[in-house]
Amino acid sequence: MSRSARWTPVVVTTAVAAVLACAAIATAHHAACDDPGSYVLAPGGVQLVGGCLRSDDLPVPPAPHEQPAPPPAAPVGD
């Protein structure tokens, strides 16, 4: 095996990693948000206040509502 053939996988892997790193940096740079928001404790849990997210961005299924208990049956007796 020649010396250059041994280094080919290392060079290719390093080049691919560099390209992916540049793509990640460019994506993060273009996706910047002026107001990152903050999490605050609110009644019922933690809530994100501010930020660049809209409610359509992260759809959350509605919480299941607790069904009221049926009224007790009328007593049957003598």
C-alpha positions in Angstrom: 0.0 0.0 0.0 1.4 3.3 -1.0 2.0 6.1 1.5 -0.6 8.4 -0.2 -3.3 5.7 -0.1 -2.9 5.4 3.6 -3.6 9.1 4.1 -6.5 9.4 1.7 -9.3 8.4 4.2 -7.9 10.9 6.8 -7.7 13.7 4.3 -11.2 13.0 2.9 -12.7 12.7 6.4 -11.1 15.9 7.6 -12.3 17.8 4.5 -15.9 16.5 5.0 -15.8 17.5 8.7 -14.5 21.0 7.7 -17.3 21.4 5.2 -20.0 20.3 7.7 -18.6 22.6 10.3 -18.7 25.6 7.9 -22.3 24.7 7.0 -23.3 24.6 10.7 -21.7 28.0 11.4 -23.3 29.5 8.3 -26.7 28.1 9.3 -26.4 29.3 12.9 -25.3 32.8 11.7 -28.3 33.2 9.4 -30.7 31.8 12.0 -29.8 34.4 14.6 -32.5 35.8 16.8 -32.3 39.3 18.3 -34.5 38.3 21.3 -33.6 34.8 22.5 -36.3 35.0 25.2 -36.2 33.6 28.7 -38.0 30.9 30.7 -40.1 32.0 33.7 -42.1 30.1 36.3 -45.8 30.6 35.5 -48.9 29.0 37.0 -49.0 25.5 35.6 -45.4 25.2 34.7 -42.5 26.9 32.9 -43.2 29.4 30.1 -41.0 30.9 27.4 -41.4 34.6 27.3 -40.1 36.5 24.2 -37.9 34.8 21.7 -38.3 34.2 18.0 -40.6 31.2 18.2 -44.3 31.4 17.2 -46.9 29.0 18.5 -47.0 27.5 14.9 -43.3 26.6 15.1 -43.7 24.0 17.8 -47.1 22.5 17.7 -48.0 20.9 21.0 -51.0 18.5 21.3 -53.7 19.8 23.6 -53.5 18.4 27.1 -56.2 15.8 27.8 -59.0 17.3 29.9 -60.0 15.5 33.0 -63.5 14.1 32.6 -65.8 14.9 35.4 -66.9 11.9 37.5 -70.4 10.7 36.8 -72.9 11.6 39.5 -73.5 8.9 42.1 -76.4 6.6 41.4 -79.6 7.1 43.3 -79.9 4.7 46.2 -82.0 1.8 45.5 -83.8 0.5 48.5 -86.9 -0.8 50.2 
